[in-house]
Amino acid sequence: MIELKLGVRVSDFNLEKAVCNHGAFMMAPNQWIPSSKTLQRPLRLSNSDTSLLVSINQSSSSLLTLQIHSPRSLPPKDEVAILDQVARMLRLTEKDEDEIRRFQNLHPTAKQIGFGRIFRSPSLFEDVVKSILMCNTSWRRTLEMAEKLCEVQAKMRESKKRKRKGNNERGNFPNAREVCRMGVEALKNHCLGYRANYVVKFAQSVESGRINLQSLEKPVSSPDAFPKIKGFGPFATANIFMCLGFYHQLPIDTETIRHLKQVHGIQYCTKKTVGEDVKQIYDTYAPYQCLAYWLELVQYYETKFGKLSELSSFDYHKISGSTLHL
């Protein structure tokens, strides 16, 4: 058991709000348990090759409790690796805290309800691949592809080393090395279709060092530092920027057009006009346009489906404006 002290700067932290505010928490291998308000998923140890199941809940207003499902105690370097991943997912860095405060000063509603800490993955690699899975498809299909990737990773781990009794390792989201080993054909056949080419090429670029993901997460980095990658259009790029802490660019898709029509009454919003339409609405919150947009989306979904944090995982595929036939 590890306890993570949140400190004074994040004294208003709420795990439920920090997790259940973006579709990423619904994607495998994340598992939110409504009854205990616990986030559970595998996280990687310091060698990046081994994963252990970790359960995270909030034991007090200033303390998170991490239960690591392991038959033996972990060395300090592995504990640090897990804590770093938790901090990234829940945006517990100084930079994130500063950005949240600035946005909430611009947006009274966000401040009132404690919104601004957008959930993300324990690694930028996972964020990038999941952004690709969201492109040009239904939300149901996105969830299926994430689940399949974790299943393929689990099978690959089992074939490499037989599971021992008491080992709680289960399928994790594959890292770059594992995606390269899977290969394009296997990913095409199992789950990803045409996306397999883009995902594997990206993984190969990370593994070869042509793309340095760690450098992109430094506080001094800028969105201009993110490389041009084949298969990454404006939607995926905007999602990645949001995960990196740059909120100026909205991930525009058909859901955005639907939202502007239904919530903002812009009946003639189209693919051609949506870019200018979002500027007129959200530029008042610059450079946090994406946070303002995402707050509206969450509020809209919750008026239609109920609190996201209380949903059964069997209903996750419904969380889209398209399922309402409006």
C-alpha positions in Angstrom: 0.0 0.0 0.0 1.3 3.4 -1.0 -0.1 6.7 0.2 0.3 9.8 -2.0 0.0 13.1 -0.2 -1.6 15.7 -2.4 -0.3 18.8 -0.7 -1.7 22.3 -0.2 -1.8 23.2 -3.8 -4.2 20.4 -4.7 -6.2 20.5 -1.5 -9.5 20.6 -3.4 -8.7 17.5 -5.4 -11.5 15.1 -6.0 -10.6 11.7 -7.6 -14.0 11.1 -9.0 -14.0 14.5 -10.8 -10.4 14.1 -11.9 -11.1 10.7 -13.6 -14.6 10.7 -14.9 -14.5 13.8 -17.2 -13.2 12.4 -20.5 -13.8 9.3 -22.5 -10.3 8.1 -21.8 -11.4 6.8 -18.5 -13.8 4.4 -20.2 -11.1 3.0 -22.5 -9.3 -0.2 -21.6 -7.4 -1.0 -19.5 -8.9 1.7 -17.2 -11.6 0.5 -15.0 -13.7 2.9 -12.8 -15.5 1.2 -10.0 -18.5 3.4 -9.1 -19.4 1.7 -5.8 -16.0 2.4 -4.2 -15.0 5.4 -6.4 -11.8 3.5 -7.3 -9.7 3.7 -10.4 -8.1 0.4 -11.3 -5.7 -0.5 -14.1 -2.3 -2.1 -14.7 0.7 0.2 -14.4 4.3 -0.4 -15.5 7.3 -1.0 -13.2 10.6 0.8 -13.8 11.7 -1.7 -16.4 8.7 -0.8 -18.5 8.2 -4.4 -19.4 6.3 -5.7 -16.3 2.9 -4.4 -15.3 1.0 -4.8 -12.0 -2.6 -4.1 -11.2 -3.0 -0.9 -9.2 -6.2 0.4 -7.4 -6.4 4.1 -6.6 -8.9 5.7 -4.3 -9.1 8.8 -2.2 -8.9 8.1 1.5 -9.2 11.8 2.5 -9.3 15.3 1.0 -5.5 15.4 0.9 -4.5 11.7 0.5 -4.7 9.1 -2.3 -4.3 5.4 -1.4 -2.6 3.2 -4.0 -3.0 -0.6 -3.5 -0.5 -2.5 -5.6 -1.7 -6.0 -6.3 1.6 -7.8 -5.9 2.6 -10.9 -3.8 5.8 -9.1 -2.7 6.9 -5.6 -1.8 8.4 -3.4 -4.5 11.8 -1.7 -4.6 11.7 2.1 -4.3 12.4 2.6 -8.0 9.2 0.7 -8.9 7.2 2.6 -6.4 8.4 5.9 -8.0 7.6 4.6 -11.5 4.0 3.9 -10.4 3.6 7.2 -8.6 4.9 9.1 -11.7 2.2 7.4 -13.8 -0.5 8.2 -11.3 0.6 11.8 -11.2 0.4 12.0 -14.9 -3.0 10.5 -15.2 -4.5 12.7 -12.6 -2.5 15.8 -13.6 -0.9 16.4 -10.2 2.1 18.4 -11.5 2.8 22.0 -10.7 2.3 23.0 -14.3 -1.2 21.3 -14.4 -2.1 23.0 -11.2 -1.2 26.5 -12.5 -3.1 25.9 -15.7 -6.2 24.8 -13.8 -6.2 27.9 -11.6 -5.8 30.2 -14.6 -8.7 28.5 -16.5 -11.0 28.6 -13.5 -10.3 32.3 -13.1 -11.6 32.7 -16.6 -14.6 30.4 -16.2 -16.6 30.8 -13.0 -18.7 27.7 -13.6 -15.5 25.6 -13.8 -14.3 27.0 -10.6 -17.6 26.4 -8.9 -17.8 22.7 -9.8 -14.0 22.1 -9.7 -13.6 21.3 -13.4 -10.3 21.5 -15.3 -8.3 18.4 -14.5 -8.8 16.4 -17.8 -8.0 12.7 -17.3 -5.3 11.2 -19.4 -3.2 8.0 -19.7 -0.1 7.1 -17.7 2.1 7.6 -20.8 2.1 10.0 -23.8 2.5 6.9 -26.1 -0.9 5.5 -24.9 -2.5 9.0 -25.3 -1.3 9.2 -28.9 -2.4 5.8 -29.9 -5.8 6.2 -28.3 -6.2 9.5 -30.1 -5.8 7.6 -33.4 -8.4 5.1 -32.2 -10.9 7.9 -31.8 -10.6 9.1 -35.4 -13.3 8.5 -38.0 -15.2 5.9 -36.2 -18.0 5.3 -33.6 -17.3 5.5 -29.9 -18.4 1.9 -29.6 -15.7 0.9 -32.1 -13.1 3.0 -30.3 -13.8 1.2 -27.0 -13.6 -2.2 -28.8 -10.2 -1.4 -30.4 -8.7 -0.3 -27.0 -10.0 -3.5 -25.4 -8.6 -5.7 -28.2 -5.1 -4.0 -28.0 -5.0 -4.9 -24.3 -6.1 -8.5 -25.1 -3.4 -8.9 -27.7 -0.8 -7.5 -25.2 -1.9 -10.0 -22.6 -1.7 -12.9 -25.0 1.8 -11.8 -26.1 2.9 -11.7 -22.5 1.5 -15.1 -21.7 3.3 -16.7 -24.7 6.5 -15.1 -23.6 6.4 -16.2 -20.0 3.8 -18.6 -18.4 1.8 -16.9 -15.7 2.8 -18.0 -12.2 0.3 -18.5 -9.4 -0.2 -15.3 -7.5 0.8 -13.1 -10.4 -1.9 -10.4 -10.8 -0.6 -9.1 -14.1 -3.3 -8.6 -16.7 -3.5 -7.1 -20.2 -2.1 -3.6 -20.2 -2.1 -1.1 -23.0 0.9 -2.0 -25.2 4.0 0.2 -25.1 6.0 1.1 -28.2 8.2 -1.9 -28.0 5.3 -4.3 -27.7 3.4 -2.7 -30.7 6.5 -3.1 -32.8 6.6 -6.8 -31.9 3.0 -7.2 -32.7 3.4 -5.9 -36.2 1.0 -4.4 -38.8 -0.6 -7.6 -40.0 -1.5 -9.0 -36.5 -3.0 -5.6 -35.5 -4.9 -5.4 -38.7 -6.4 -8.9 -38.3 -7.1 -8.6 -34.6 -8.5 -5.1 -34.2 -7.2 -2.0 -35.8 -7.8 -2.3 -39.6 -6.1 0.5 -41.6 -5.0 2.2 -38.3 -2.5 -0.5 -37.7 -0.1 1.0 -40.3 -0.2 4.4 -38.5 0.1 2.9 -35.0 3.1 0.7 -35.9 4.9 3.4 -37.8 4.5 5.7 -34.8 5.8 3.0 -32.4 8.8 2.3 -34.6 9.6 6.0 -34.7 9.5 6.1 -30.9 11.6 3.0 -30.5 14.2 4.2 -32.9 14.5 7.5 -31.2 13.3 9.6 -34.1 10.5 10.8 -31.9 11.4 11.6 -28.3 8.2 11.6 -26.3 10.0 12.6 -23.0 11.2 15.8 -24.5 7.6 16.7 -25.5 6.5 16.5 -21.9 9.0 19.0 -20.5 7.5 22.1 -19.0 9.3 24.3 -21.6 7.9 22.4 -24.6 5.4 23.9 -27.0 2.8 22.5 -29.3 5.1 23.4 -32.2 7.5 20.8 -31.0 5.2 17.9 -31.8 6.4 16.3 -35.0 4.3 15.9 -38.2 3.3 12.3 -38.3 1.4 10.5 -41.1 -2.1 9.6 -40.1 -2.4 12.4 -37.5 -4.9 14.9 -38.7 -6.3 18.0 -36.8 -8.6 16.0 -34.6 -5.9 13.6 -33.3 -3.4 16.4 -33.0 -5.8 18.5 -30.9 -6.4 15.5 -28.6 -2.7 15.1 -28.1 -2.2 18.8 -27.4 -4.8 18.5 -24.7 -3.0 15.6 -23.2 0.2 17.6 -23.2 -1.5 20.5 -21.4 -2.1 22.8 -24.4 -5.7 23.7 -24.6 -5.9 26.2 -27.4 -7.1 23.8 -30.2 -10.4 22.0 -30.1 -10.6 18.4 -31.4 -13.3 19.2 -34.0 -15.4 16.4 -35.4 -19.1 15.6 -36.1 -19.7 15.7 -32.4 -18.6 19.3 -32.3 -21.0 20.3 -35.1 -23.8 18.4 -33.2 -22.9 20.2 -30.0 -22.9 23.7 -31.6 -26.3 23.1 -33.2 -28.0 21.6 -30.1 -26.4 23.6 -27.3 -25.5 26.9 -29.0 -28.3 27.0 -31.5 -26.0 27.4 -34.6 -28.3 25.5 -36.9 -26.2 26.2 -40.0 -22.9 24.9 -38.6 -21.1 22.7 -41.2 -17.7 21.2 -41.7 -16.8 24.4 -43.6 -18.0 26.8 -40.9 -17.3 25.0 -37.7 -13.7 26.3 -37.4 -14.9 29.9 -37.3 -17.9 29.0 -35.1 -15.8 27.6 -32.3 -13.6 30.6 -32.4 -16.5 32.9 -31.9 -17.7 30.9 -28.9 -14.6 29.7 -27.2 -11.8 32.3 -27.9 -13.0 34.3 -24.9 -11.4 31.5 -22.8 -8.1 31.5 -24.6 -5.7 29.8 -24.2 -8.1 27.3 -22.6 -10.7 26.9 -25.3 -10.6 23.1 -25.2 -11.3 23.0 -21.5 -14.3 25.3 -21.9 -15.6 23.1 -24.7 -15.0 19.9 -22.8 -16.8 21.2 -19.7 -19.9 21.8 -21.9 -19.7 18.3 -23.4 -19.5 16.7 -20.0 -22.5 18.7 -18.7 -24.5 17.8 -21.9 -23.7 14.1 -21.6 -24.6 14.1 -17.9 -28.0 15.8 -18.5 -28.8 13.0 -21.0 -27.1 9.9 -19.4 -26.6 10.8 -15.8 -23.4 11.2 -13.9 -20.5 9.6 -15.9 -19.0 8.3 -12.7 -22.1 6.3 -11.9 -22.5 4.6 -15.2 -22.1 0.9 -15.8 -19.3 0.0 -18.1 -21.9 -1.7 -20.3 -23.3 1.7 -21.1 -20.1 3.5 -22.0 -20.6 2.9 -25.7 -23.8 5.0 -25.5 -22.0 8.2 -24.5 -22.2 10.1 -27.8 -24.7 12.6 -29.1 -25.3 10.3 -32.1 -26.9 7.6 -29.9 -29.7 10.1 -28.9 -30.9 10.5 -32.5 -31.3 14.2 -32.0 
